[in-house]
Amino acid sequence: MKKSFGLILHFIHLPIYLSTFLPIYLSTCLYARQDAPLPSFIYDGKPIGAKAISTGEAFVAVSDDASAPYWNPAGLLQLGEGKYFTTSINTSQKTNASSDDLYNGDSLQGKKLIFLSLADSKGAFSFRPISNYSATFENKKVEIRANKYIFSSASHYTDRMKLGINLNYISAQLGVTDLTNNSANIADGNGFAMDFGLLYTVSGITKLGFLVENVPGYIWWNDYRRNIIKSHIRVGLSTKPADWILMLCDYEYIASTKKEFYHGWLQQTIAKCIFLRQGIISEKFFNKSGKKSLTFGVGYELQKWIVDFALKLYKLDNTDRDSVADYTFSMSMPL
């Protein structure tokens, strides 16, 4: 009898519990399930390393310096003896365009430091900013900072094949102000991503390279739905027909923007330790698209000290098609 009476009371109070707590629970769940109001390119960052940039960003089949964790971690095995510290700085961007036009589609929006790494032939630890973005998006003022902390490892699979892997921890902070109702929210995010690289020696003068980033890649926000970081694929070929010349070509697919790019470059050895580089980057390579970039650079290498400068020339997609001169400096030193 007591059990029956208790059961009756339970059902009497059930509507009261539901009417009180269910709206709170549902509102919390609905808010937590919202997508973070972010553009598709927000986690792309930008290419690093003046040597790679000056060669048309065709570097996946070379990756022979301490920037290898970004371009192809399998290339770490080519560093030889010793440990290296490298840094890459986007020194300036010269243009007549407004800041809004210049940084439209740029997740870093002119951030100077774009890469730091400690590396040797077996592995590396690197820091790479991927987002430093502040803009209005979908009637919301959005500010996001996101960085990758990269642990890299490389090993020989066969005499001809090298394999590399990156384990990425992503730390992010997101601030959103809704301009329609003047509400604001700050969220923290933590993420994880994996990258895989392969470097295959076809012959004494030819190599093949392959890299796939963010397989998988996720960021978990405390106030928003989980973000999937889209994959990024590069495939490349390098050949060195003579000691004084090196030629490369790469194919690139960026899933976040659904764009394909074709890269080609040439490196000439002017003196024993001085190199000149030229390259081209083209979207839709086999038509007359105006979406092409030209790259130039010079490198100096002496006793494992490496200094590189790069210039990338391209046009914006704004109404005036303004030109941009983008400068990058990199330095690698033995430890």
MIFIVEX-482234 format. One line per field, with one value per residue (C-alpha): residue number from 1; residue in three letters; chain; x, y, z. Coordinates in steps of 0.25 Angstrom, whole numbers, always signed. Layout:
BEGIN
k: [NUM,...]
r: [ALA,...]
c: [A,...]
x: [X,...]
y: [Y,...]
z: [Z,...]
# end
This chain:
BEGIN
k: [1,2,3,4,5,6,7,8,9,10,11,12,13,14,15,16,17,18,19,20,21,22,23,24,25,26,27,28,29,30,31,32,33,34,35,36,37,38,39,40,41,42,43,44,45,46,47,48,49,50,51,52,53,54,55,56,57,58,59,60,61,62,63,64,65,66,67,68,69,70,71,72,73,74,75,76,77,78,79,80,81,82,83,84,85,86,87,88,89,90,91,92,93,94,95,96,97,98,99,100,101,102,103,104,105,106,107,108,109,110,111,112,113,114,115,116,117,118,119,120,121,122,123,124,125,126,127,128,129,130,131,132,133,134,135,136,137,138,139,140,141,142,143,144,145,146,147,148,149,150,151,152,153,154,155,156,157,158,159,160,161,162,163,164,165,166,167,168,169,170,171,172,173,174,175,176,177,178,179,180,181,182,183,184,185,186,187,188,189,190,191,192,193,194,195,196,197,198,199,200,201,202,203,204,205,206,207,208,209,210,211,212,213,214,215,216,217,218,219,220,221,222,223,224,225,226,227,228,229,230,231,232,233,234,235,236,237,238,239,240,241,242,243,244,245,246,247,248,249,250,251,252,253,254,255,256,257,258,259,260,261,262,263,264,265,266,267,268,269,270,271,272,273,274,275,276,277,278,279,280,281,282,283,284,285,286,287,288,289,290,291,292,293,294,295,296,297,298,299,300,301,302,303,304,305,306,307,308,309,310,311,312,313,314,315,316,317,318,319,320,321,322,323,324,325,326,327,328,329,330,331,332,333,334,335]
r: [MET,LYS,LYS,SER,PHE,GLY,LEU,ILE,LEU,HIS,PHE,ILE,HIS,LEU,PRO,ILE,TYR,LEU,SER,THR,PHE,LEU,PRO,ILE,TYR,LEU,SER,THR,CYS,LEU,TYR,ALA,ARG,GLN,ASP,ALA,PRO,LEU,PRO,SER,PHE,ILE,TYR,ASP,GLY,LYS,PRO,ILE,GLY,ALA,LYS,ALA,ILE,SER,THR,GLY,GLU,ALA,PHE,VAL,ALA,VAL,SER,ASP,ASP,ALA,SER,ALA,PRO,TYR,TRP,ASN,PRO,ALA,GLY,LEU,LEU,GLN,LEU,GLY,GLU,GLY,LYS,TYR,PHE,THR,THR,SER,ILE,ASN,THR,SER,GLN,LYS,THR,ASN,ALA,SER,SER,ASP,ASP,LEU,TYR,ASN,GLY,ASP,SER,LEU,GLN,GLY,LYS,LYS,LEU,ILE,PHE,LEU,SER,LEU,ALA,ASP,SER,LYS,GLY,ALA,PHE,SER,PHE,ARG,PRO,ILE,SER,ASN,TYR,SER,ALA,THR,PHE,GLU,ASN,LYS,LYS,VAL,GLU,ILE,ARG,ALA,ASN,LYS,TYR,ILE,PHE,SER,SER,ALA,SER,HIS,TYR,THR,ASP,ARG,MET,LYS,LEU,GLY,ILE,ASN,LEU,ASN,TYR,ILE,SER,ALA,GLN,LEU,GLY,VAL,THR,ASP,LEU,THR,ASN,ASN,SER,ALA,ASN,ILE,ALA,ASP,GLY,ASN,GLY,PHE,ALA,MET,ASP,PHE,GLY,LEU,LEU,TYR,THR,VAL,SER,GLY,ILE,THR,LYS,LEU,GLY,PHE,LEU,VAL,GLU,ASN,VAL,PRO,GLY,TYR,ILE,TRP,TRP,ASN,ASP,TYR,ARG,ARG,ASN,ILE,ILE,LYS,SER,HIS,ILE,ARG,VAL,GLY,LEU,SER,THR,LYS,PRO,ALA,ASP,TRP,ILE,LEU,MET,LEU,CYS,ASP,TYR,GLU,TYR,ILE,ALA,SER,THR,LYS,LYS,GLU,PHE,TYR,HIS,GLY,TRP,LEU,GLN,GLN,THR,ILE,ALA,LYS,CYS,ILE,PHE,LEU,ARG,GLN,GLY,ILE,ILE,SER,GLU,LYS,PHE,PHE,ASN,LYS,SER,GLY,LYS,LYS,SER,LEU,THR,PHE,GLY,VAL,GLY,TYR,GLU,LEU,GLN,LYS,TRP,ILE,VAL,ASP,PHE,ALA,LEU,LYS,LEU,TYR,LYS,LEU,ASP,ASN,THR,ASP,ARG,ASP,SER,VAL,ALA,ASP,TYR,THR,PHE,SER,MET,SER,MET,PRO,LEU]
c: [A,A,A,A,A,A,A,A,A,A,A,A,A,A,A,A,A,A,A,A,A,A,A,A,A,A,A,A,A,A,A,A,A,A,A,A,A,A,A,A,A,A,A,A,A,A,A,A,A,A,A,A,A,A,A,A,A,A,A,A,A,A,A,A,A,A,A,A,A,A,A,A,A,A,A,A,A,A,A,A,A,A,A,A,A,A,A,A,A,A,A,A,A,A,A,A,A,A,A,A,A,A,A,A,A,A,A,A,A,A,A,A,A,A,A,A,A,A,A,A,A,A,A,A,A,A,A,A,A,A,A,A,A,A,A,A,A,A,A,A,A,A,A,A,A,A,A,A,A,A,A,A,A,A,A,A,A,A,A,A,A,A,A,A,A,A,A,A,A,A,A,A,A,A,A,A,A,A,A,A,A,A,A,A,A,A,A,A,A,A,A,A,A,A,A,A,A,A,A,A,A,A,A,A,A,A,A,A,A,A,A,A,A,A,A,A,A,A,A,A,A,A,A,A,A,A,A,A,A,A,A,A,A,A,A,A,A,A,A,A,A,A,A,A,A,A,A,A,A,A,A,A,A,A,A,A,A,A,A,A,A,A,A,A,A,A,A,A,A,A,A,A,A,A,A,A,A,A,A,A,A,A,A,A,A,A,A,A,A,A,A,A,A,A,A,A,A,A,A,A,A,A,A,A,A,A,A,A,A,A,A,A,A,A,A,A,A,A,A,A,A,A,A,A,A,A,A,A,A,A,A,A,A,A,A]
x: [+0,+11,+18,+6,+3,+18,+16,+4,+11,+22,+13,+6,+19,+25,+17,+23,+37,+36,+30,+41,+53,+51,+51,+64,+70,+65,+70,+84,+84,+80,+90,+101,+97,+99,+110,+121,+119,+132,+136,+140,+155,+157,+166,+175,+186,+196,+208,+221,+236,+242,+249,+237,+228,+239,+238,+223,+220,+224,+231,+225,+234,+247,+244,+259,+259,+253,+240,+237,+227,+218,+221,+224,+229,+235,+246,+251,+260,+268,+273,+285,+292,+289,+277,+271,+263,+255,+246,+237,+232,+222,+229,+220,+209,+210,+197,+188,+176,+168,+171,+157,+160,+174,+170,+157,+159,+172,+170,+183,+180,+195,+200,+216,+220,+215,+224,+234,+241,+251,+255,+265,+265,+255,+245,+241,+232,+226,+217,+208,+197,+185,+175,+176,+163,+154,+142,+127,+121,+107,+102,+112,+125,+135,+149,+157,+171,+175,+189,+194,+205,+211,+219,+225,+232,+239,+244,+249,+239,+248,+261,+253,+241,+241,+228,+225,+213,+209,+200,+194,+188,+180,+177,+166,+158,+146,+138,+125,+116,+102,+100,+85,+82,+95,+98,+113,+119,+133,+137,+149,+153,+162,+165,+173,+178,+187,+195,+202,+214,+221,+234,+238,+251,+248,+263,+275,+269,+254,+245,+231,+224,+210,+204,+190,+186,+175,+171,+164,+163,+153,+151,+142,+136,+130,+118,+117,+116,+129,+136,+142,+155,+155,+166,+177,+184,+198,+204,+218,+229,+243,+255,+269,+275,+288,+295,+292,+277,+265,+250,+237,+222,+211,+196,+188,+174,+168,+155,+151,+149,+148,+159,+170,+184,+196,+210,+223,+237,+251,+263,+277,+290,+298,+309,+312,+304,+295,+281,+272,+257,+245,+231,+217,+204,+191,+177,+170,+184,+178,+170,+173,+169,+175,+177,+192,+203,+217,+228,+243,+254,+268,+275,+288,+293,+307,+311,+296,+292,+281,+275,+263,+255,+243,+234,+220,+212,+197,+184,+172,+158,+153,+147,+160,+168,+179,+193,+199,+214,+216,+229,+234,+247,+252,+264,+269,+281,+288,+287]
y: [+0,+10,+6,+9,+22,+26,+23,+31,+43,+41,+43,+55,+62,+58,+69,+79,+74,+74,+88,+93,+86,+82,+96,+99,+86,+88,+102,+98,+86,+95,+106,+95,+89,+102,+103,+113,+124,+123,+124,+111,+115,+119,+107,+108,+117,+120,+113,+114,+115,+125,+114,+107,+119,+125,+112,+113,+106,+93,+86,+73,+65,+72,+75,+75,+86,+88,+93,+78,+76,+86,+81,+66,+61,+49,+59,+60,+48,+57,+66,+58,+59,+70,+78,+90,+102,+109,+121,+127,+141,+148,+161,+170,+171,+183,+187,+199,+191,+193,+184,+178,+174,+169,+160,+155,+140,+140,+133,+140,+154,+159,+151,+152,+139,+127,+116,+111,+98,+89,+78,+66,+54,+46,+56,+71,+79,+91,+103,+108,+119,+115,+126,+140,+145,+157,+161,+162,+149,+145,+158,+154,+160,+148,+148,+135,+131,+116,+110,+96,+90,+79,+66,+60,+47,+40,+26,+18,+8,+3,+8,+16,+20,+29,+31,+43,+46,+59,+58,+72,+78,+90,+101,+112,+123,+129,+142,+144,+157,+156,+169,+167,+166,+171,+158,+152,+139,+134,+119,+111,+100,+88,+80,+68,+65,+56,+58,+47,+49,+40,+42,+32,+32,+27,+29,+36,+49,+48,+47,+46,+53,+52,+59,+59,+68,+67,+52,+53,+67,+72,+84,+82,+95,+97,+105,+100,+88,+81,+86,+77,+82,+79,+71,+77,+69,+71,+62,+66,+62,+67,+64,+69,+66,+74,+78,+93,+92,+86,+85,+82,+82,+80,+78,+83,+81,+89,+83,+95,+104,+93,+99,+92,+98,+95,+98,+99,+104,+104,+105,+109,+108,+121,+118,+107,+113,+123,+119,+126,+122,+125,+118,+119,+116,+115,+111,+103,+102,+97,+110,+125,+128,+141,+134,+132,+136,+138,+135,+139,+136,+135,+126,+125,+113,+112,+101,+97,+112,+115,+128,+130,+141,+140,+149,+145,+154,+152,+159,+160,+156,+170,+179,+187,+174,+180,+174,+169,+168,+158,+156,+145,+142,+129,+125,+111,+109,+97,+95]
z: [+0,+4,-10,-17,-10,-13,-28,-28,-22,-32,-44,-38,-36,-50,-58,-48,-50,-65,-65,-56,-61,-75,-81,-74,-79,-94,-94,-89,-99,-111,-107,-106,-119,-127,-137,-134,-144,-152,-166,-173,-175,-160,-157,-169,-164,-175,-182,-174,-177,-187,-195,-198,-200,-210,-218,-221,-208,-215,-204,-200,-208,-203,-188,-185,-174,-160,-166,-170,-158,-167,-181,-179,-165,-173,-178,-163,-166,-176,-165,-162,-149,-139,-134,-140,-136,-147,-148,-159,-159,-169,-168,-176,-187,-196,-203,-206,-202,-189,-177,-179,-193,-190,-179,-185,-185,-176,-163,-157,-162,-163,-151,-151,-144,-152,-148,-137,-137,-130,-139,-141,-151,-142,-137,-134,-126,-132,-130,-141,-140,-149,-145,-141,-146,-143,-152,-153,-158,-159,-151,-140,-136,-135,-129,-129,-125,-128,-128,-131,-123,-132,-128,-140,-142,-154,-158,-169,-175,-186,-191,-201,-193,-181,-173,-163,-154,-146,-134,-132,-119,-122,-112,-116,-110,-116,-113,-120,-119,-125,-131,-132,-117,-111,-104,-103,-100,-98,-100,-99,-109,-109,-121,-127,-141,-148,-160,-169,-178,-188,-196,-206,-214,-228,-233,-230,-235,-233,-221,-218,-206,-200,-188,-182,-171,-161,-162,-153,-147,-137,-127,-115,-110,-96,-101,-116,-124,-128,-140,-151,-156,-171,-178,-186,-196,-204,-214,-220,-229,-229,-238,-239,-252,-249,-237,-239,-242,-235,-240,-233,-235,-225,-225,-214,-209,-198,-193,-184,-197,-207,-215,-223,-226,-235,-231,-239,-236,-239,-230,-236,-228,-231,-222,-212,-201,-209,-216,-224,-225,-234,-234,-238,-231,-240,-237,-248,-255,-268,-272,-273,-259,-253,-240,-240,-231,-234,-223,-222,-212,-208,-198,-191,-185,-177,-167,-164,-162,-172,-175,-186,-191,-199,-207,-212,-222,-224,-226,-217,-221,-217,-228,-231,-232,-223,-224,-211,-208,-197,-190,-181,-174,-168,-160,-156,-147,-141,-126]
# end
